[in-house]
Amino acid sequence: MLSALVGAGVLALFVPGAVLALFGLGISFEVPDARIPDGDPCCPHPDTWLATVGGTAFGVVLLIVSGALLSAAATFIFWGLTGRRLAKRRALWTALVATPLLYGLLVLALVVS
């Protein structure tokens, strides 16, 4: 039961990381333009291609880390609820299948809102 609670805590870390990664990627996928002022401290527009590539790389790394958090959360929750460890192959498929689905839902939620 304790491992299921740990998994829920890890899952709680996944959500903000995934949103931050998608938000950062959305900002980075813009054509650089040095003439656009960076008045908003939240979302600066990239000035150069280097800034675009750096932001994209940072977003991809955050996506990988949040996908690993999702896989760890699923493993802990499964272990806590069933008392058995999740097989490595099933944990890998959880990360490979569930992560893109959840990212798709997050993108849909951000687009609709």
Secondary structure, DSSP 8 states (H G I E B T S, - for coil): -HHHHHHHHHHHHHHHHHHHHHHHHHHHSS---TTS----SSS----SHHHHHHHHHHHHHHHHHHHHHHHHHHHHHHHHHHSS---HHHHHHHHHHHHHHHHHHHHHHHHH-
